[in-house]
């Protein structure tokens, strides 16, 4: 029940409605205005069954277009059209009043406009300046390329993910380049098919991204560069297996080697420093003077991991020596 309206009056109006009286007859009997009767009936949970004759009766009784819209719940254009048909269309005062109300409803703050533009454009544009109302134009900036341009507020109403002019040109250019590259690959494949003289053509891509084209199937599914790397890796694995079969001193530690060589780097002759280290985010970072195990004959050149082939060296000296012999 609406505020300031008593239940007894609402029940009385509801009883008139149950008796089959029309909306205008209830207004005439009770003496209430059409808007008041409408509030009572809505509070009682009753909806009048009205037709266009009721709109004419309400208009002739002196109701404005806005009041009839409130009572009937119909669109303003429909009400205005029916009133115009009976010769009681909108007056200039009503039009001006509605225009002021409509302009006020369409006007918001710049903060609202900033959020509205960002959400409706799916994050593509951000507001800069110039907002007046929903029918005006404003300055926006593209969040991808930074281009500033003028757009209508109406263009953001449907929530379409539009792009600015430079981004649109860039997308079109990239699309054309992809189509051109695709066409080039198709032409090369056609040439290979013609050159194959009836043989079955198989082509694919290596793990590094390079396109492979061979006849009668792909054997290794690798390009030449990746195949050389794989062969070198297999050779290194075989070499290390041979070293594992040879003599390997498993008791070699940096502490034992430090005591044996008395903490002296055999490359530069200076003492190694155990304290040349620090902890960064639970990770020990060793300095240049920290001791390390160096192989006199590097493992890459057939050296063994034995006591007669290891020496104490600074970390920096060991790094500079690399896989060279001392």
C-alpha positions as CSV (number, residue, x, y, z in Angstrom):
1,X,0.0,0.0,0.0
2,X,1.5,3.4,-0.9
3,X,2.3,5.8,1.9
4,X,-0.4,8.2,3.3
5,X,-3.2,6.1,1.9
6,X,-5.5,4.1,4.2
7,X,-6.6,0.5,3.7
8,X,-10.3,1.2,3.8
9,X,-10.2,3.5,0.8
10,X,-8.1,0.9,-1.1
11,X,-10.6,-1.9,-0.3
12,X,-13.5,0.4,-1.4
13,X,-11.8,1.1,-4.8
14,X,-11.0,-2.6,-5.2
15,X,-14.7,-3.4,-4.6
16,X,-15.7,-1.0,-7.3
17,X,-13.3,-2.7,-9.6
18,X,-14.7,-6.1,-8.8
19,X,-18.2,-4.8,-9.6
20,X,-17.1,-4.1,-13.2
21,X,-16.9,-0.3,-13.0
22,X,-14.6,1.4,-15.4
23,X,-11.6,3.5,-14.4
24,X,-13.3,6.8,-15.2
25,X,-16.5,5.7,-13.3
26,X,-14.4,5.0,-10.1
27,X,-12.7,8.4,-10.4
28,X,-16.1,10.1,-10.7
29,X,-17.7,8.1,-7.7
30,X,-14.8,8.5,-5.3
31,X,-13.8,12.0,-6.4
32,X,-10.1,11.1,-6.5
33,X,-7.8,12.1,-9.3
34,X,-6.8,9.4,-11.8
35,X,-3.3,9.3,-10.3
36,X,-4.6,8.7,-6.8
37,X,-6.9,5.9,-7.9
38,X,-3.9,4.3,-9.7
39,X,-1.8,4.4,-6.6
40,X,-4.6,2.8,-4.6
41,X,-5.1,0.0,-7.1
42,X,-1.4,-0.7,-7.4
43,X,-1.2,-0.9,-3.6
44,X,-4.0,-3.4,-3.5
45,X,-2.3,-5.5,-6.2
46,X,-4.9,-4.9,-8.9
47,X,-4.3,-4.0,-12.5
48,X,-7.1,-2.3,-14.5
49,X,-8.0,-3.7,-17.8
50,X,-8.0,-0.6,-19.9
51,X,-8.3,0.2,-23.6
52,X,-7.8,3.2,-25.8
53,X,-11.2,4.6,-24.7
54,X,-9.8,4.9,-21.2
55,X,-6.9,7.0,-22.6
56,X,-9.4,9.3,-24.3
57,X,-11.5,9.6,-21.1
58,X,-8.4,10.4,-19.0
59,X,-7.2,13.0,-21.5
60,X,-10.7,14.6,-21.6
61,X,-10.8,14.7,-17.8
62,X,-7.7,17.0,-17.9
63,X,-4.8,14.5,-17.3
64,X,-1.5,15.4,-18.8
65,X,0.4,13.0,-21.1
66,X,2.9,12.2,-18.2
67,X,0.0,11.4,-15.8
68,X,-1.7,9.1,-18.3
69,X,1.7,7.3,-18.8
70,X,1.9,6.9,-15.0
71,X,-1.6,5.6,-14.7
72,X,-1.7,3.2,-17.7
73,X,2.0,2.2,-17.6
74,X,2.2,2.6,-21.4
75,X,4.9,4.2,-23.6
76,X,4.7,7.9,-24.0
77,X,4.8,7.7,-27.8
78,X,1.7,5.4,-27.7
79,X,-0.2,7.8,-25.4
80,X,0.8,10.8,-27.5
81,X,-0.3,9.1,-30.7
82,X,-3.8,8.1,-29.3
83,X,-4.3,11.6,-27.9
84,X,-3.4,13.1,-31.2
85,X,-6.0,10.9,-33.0
86,X,-8.8,12.3,-30.8
87,X,-7.7,15.8,-31.4
88,X,-6.1,16.3,-27.9
89,X,-2.4,16.0,-28.7
90,X,0.5,17.3,-26.6
91,X,0.7,21.0,-26.0
92,X,3.9,23.0,-26.4
93,X,4.2,23.3,-22.6
94,X,4.0,19.5,-22.2
95,X,6.6,19.0,-24.9
96,X,9.0,21.6,-23.3
97,X,8.5,20.0,-19.8
98,X,9.1,16.5,-21.1
99,X,12.2,17.7,-23.0
100,X,13.7,19.3,-19.8
101,X,12.9,16.1,-17.9
102,X,14.4,13.9,-20.6
103,X,17.6,16.0,-20.8
104,X,18.0,15.9,-17.0
105,X,17.7,12.1,-17.1
106,X,20.4,11.8,-19.7
107,X,22.9,14.0,-17.9
108,X,25.4,12.3,-15.5
109,X,28.7,13.2,-14.0
110,X,32.1,12.9,-15.7
111,X,33.1,10.1,-13.4
112,X,30.0,8.2,-14.5
113,X,30.8,8.8,-18.1
114,X,34.4,7.6,-17.6
115,X,33.2,4.3,-16.1
116,X,30.4,4.0,-18.7
117,X,32.7,4.4,-21.7
118,X,35.3,2.0,-20.3
119,X,32.7,-0.7,-19.6
120,X,30.7,-0.4,-22.8
121,X,33.8,-0.4,-25.0
122,X,35.2,-3.5,-23.2
123,X,38.3,-1.6,-22.1
124,X,39.2,-0.4,-25.6
125,X,38.6,3.4,-24.9
126,X,39.0,5.6,-21.9
127,X,37.3,9.0,-21.3
128,X,39.3,12.2,-21.7
129,X,36.8,15.2,-21.8
130,X,33.8,16.8,-23.5
131,X,30.9,14.9,-21.9
132,X,27.6,16.8,-21.7
133,X,24.8,14.2,-21.9
134,X,24.0,10.9,-23.7
135,X,23.3,12.7,-27.0
136,X,26.6,14.6,-27.1
137,X,30.1,13.8,-28.4
138,X,33.2,13.4,-26.2
139,X,36.9,13.0,-26.5
140,X,38.2,9.4,-25.9
141,X,41.6,7.7,-26.0
142,X,42.5,4.3,-27.3
143,X,44.0,2.2,-24.5
144,X,46.0,0.1,-27.0
145,X,47.7,2.7,-29.2
146,X,47.0,6.0,-27.4
147,X,45.1,7.6,-30.3
148,X,42.8,10.4,-29.3
149,X,39.5,10.9,-31.2
150,X,36.0,12.2,-30.9
151,X,33.1,9.8,-30.6
152,X,29.4,10.0,-29.9
153,X,28.0,8.7,-26.6
154,X,25.4,6.8,-28.7
155,X,28.2,4.7,-30.2
156,X,28.9,3.1,-26.8
157,X,25.2,2.3,-26.0
158,X,25.1,-1.2,-27.4
159,X,28.4,-2.3,-25.8
160,X,30.1,-3.2,-29.1
161,X,33.9,-3.8,-28.9
162,X,34.9,-1.2,-31.5
163,X,38.4,-0.1,-32.3
164,X,40.0,3.2,-33.2
165,X,41.0,4.1,-36.8
166,X,44.8,3.4,-36.5
167,X,44.1,0.0,-34.7
168,X,41.6,-0.9,-37.4
169,X,44.1,-0.2,-40.1
170,X,46.8,-2.2,-38.3
171,X,44.4,-5.2,-37.9
172,X,43.6,-5.0,-41.6
173,X,47.2,-4.8,-42.5
174,X,48.1,-7.8,-40.3
175,X,45.2,-9.8,-41.8
176,X,46.4,-9.1,-45.3
177,X,49.9,-10.2,-44.4
178,X,48.6,-13.5,-42.9
179,X,46.6,-14.1,-46.0
180,X,49.6,-13.3,-48.2
181,X,51.9,-15.7,-46.2
182,X,49.3,-18.4,-46.3
183,X,49.0,-18.0,-50.1
184,X,52.8,-18.1,-50.4
185,X,53.0,-21.4,-48.5
186,X,50.3,-22.9,-50.7
187,X,52.1,-21.9,-53.8
188,X,55.4,-23.4,-52.5
189,X,53.5,-26.6,-51.7
190,X,52.0,-26.7,-55.2
191,X,55.5,-26.3,-56.7
192,X,56.9,-29.1,-54.6
193,X,54.0,-31.3,-55.6
194,X,54.7,-30.6,-59.3
195,X,58.4,-31.2,-58.8
196,X,57.7,-34.5,-57.0
197,X,56.6,-36.1,-60.3
198,X,53.8,-38.1,-58.8
199,X,55.5,-38.9,-55.5
200,X,53.5,-38.4,-52.3
201,X,54.4,-35.1,-50.6
202,X,54.6,-34.8,-46.9
203,X,55.3,-31.5,-45.1
204,X,55.2,-30.3,-41.6
205,X,57.0,-28.2,-39.0
206,X,60.0,-28.7,-36.8
207,X,59.9,-28.1,-33.1
208,X,61.8,-24.8,-33.7
209,X,59.0,-23.6,-36.1
210,X,60.8,-24.1,-39.4
211,X,58.7,-25.7,-42.2
212,X,59.7,-29.1,-43.4
213,X,59.1,-30.4,-46.9
214,X,60.2,-33.9,-47.9
215,X,58.9,-36.6,-50.3
216,X,57.7,-40.0,-49.1
217,X,57.2,-39.0,-45.5
218,X,59.1,-37.2,-42.8
219,X,61.7,-39.4,-41.3
220,X,63.2,-37.4,-38.4
221,X,60.7,-34.6,-38.3
222,X,63.6,-32.2,-37.6
223,X,65.3,-29.4,-39.6
224,X,69.0,-29.7,-40.4
225,X,70.1,-27.4,-37.5
226,X,68.0,-29.3,-34.9
227,X,69.3,-32.7,-36.3
228,X,73.0,-31.5,-35.8
229,X,72.2,-30.5,-32.3
230,X,70.5,-33.8,-31.5
231,X,73.6,-35.7,-32.9
232,X,76.0,-33.7,-30.8
233,X,73.8,-34.3,-27.7
234,X,73.8,-38.1,-28.4
235,X,77.6,-38.0,-28.8
236,X,78.0,-36.3,-25.5
237,X,75.8,-38.8,-23.8
238,X,77.8,-41.7,-25.2
239,X,81.1,-40.0,-24.1
240,X,79.8,-39.6,-20.5
241,X,78.8,-43.2,-20.5
242,X,82.3,-44.2,-21.4
243,X,83.6,-42.0,-18.6
244,X,81.2,-43.6,-16.1
245,X,82.7,-47.0,-17.0
246,X,86.2,-45.7,-16.2
247,X,87.6,-44.9,-12.8
248,X,85.6,-42.2,-10.9
249,X,86.4,-41.1,-7.4
250,X,83.0,-40.6,-5.8
251,X,84.5,-39.4,-2.5
252,X,85.7,-36.1,-4.0
253,X,84.2,-33.1,-2.1
254,X,85.0,-29.4,-2.1
255,X,85.9,-29.6,1.7
256,X,88.4,-32.4,1.2
257,X,89.9,-30.7,-1.9
258,X,90.2,-27.4,0.1
259,X,92.1,-29.2,2.9
260,X,94.4,-31.0,0.4
261,X,95.3,-27.9,-1.6
262,X,95.4,-25.7,1.6
263,X,92.8,-23.3,0.2
264,X,95.1,-22.0,-2.6
265,X,93.8,-21.5,-6.1
266,X,96.1,-23.4,-8.5
267,X,95.3,-21.0,-11.3
268,X,96.2,-17.6,-9.7
269,X,98.0,-18.7,-6.5
270,X,95.7,-16.7,-4.1
271,X,93.6,-18.0,-1.2
272,X,90.0,-18.9,-1.6
273,X,87.3,-17.4,0.6
274,X,84.6,-19.5,2.1
275,X,82.7,-16.4,3.3
276,X,82.4,-14.9,-0.2
277,X,78.7,-15.7,-0.5
278,X,75.3,-14.3,0.4
279,X,71.7,-15.5,0.7
280,X,69.1,-14.0,-1.6
281,X,65.5,-15.2,-1.2
282,X,66.6,-18.5,0.3
283,X,69.2,-19.0,-2.5
284,X,73.0,-19.0,-1.8
285,X,74.8,-16.8,-4.3
286,X,78.6,-17.5,-4.5
287,X,81.1,-14.7,-5.1
288,X,84.2,-14.7,-7.4
289,X,86.6,-15.8,-4.6
290,X,84.5,-18.8,-3.5
291,X,86.3,-22.1,-4.0
292,X,85.3,-24.6,-6.7
293,X,86.4,-27.9,-8.2
294,X,88.2,-27.6,-11.5
295,X,89.3,-30.5,-13.8
296,X,92.8,-30.0,-15.1
297,X,91.8,-32.0,-18.2
298,X,88.2,-31.0,-18.9
299,X,85.5,-33.6,-19.0
300,X,84.6,-32.4,-22.4
301,X,88.0,-33.4,-23.6
302,X,88.1,-36.9,-22.0
303,X,89.3,-36.0,-18.5
304,X,88.2,-38.1,-15.5
305,X,86.6,-37.2,-12.3
306,X,89.5,-38.5,-10.1
307,X,91.8,-37.1,-7.4
308,X,94.8,-36.7,-9.8
309,X,92.7,-34.6,-12.3
310,X,91.0,-32.2,-9.9
311,X,92.4,-29.0,-8.4
312,X,91.0,-26.2,-6.2
313,X,90.2,-22.9,-8.0
314,X,88.3,-19.7,-7.5
315,X,84.9,-19.6,-9.0
316,X,85.9,-16.8,-11.4
317,X,89.1,-18.5,-12.4
318,X,87.3,-21.7,-13.1
319,X,84.7,-19.8,-15.2
320,X,87.4,-18.0,-17.2
321,X,89.3,-21.3,-17.8
322,X,86.2,-22.9,-19.2
323,X,87.0,-26.1,-21.1
324,X,90.7,-25.2,-21.8
325,X,93.6,-27.1,-20.3
326,X,95.7,-25.2,-17.8
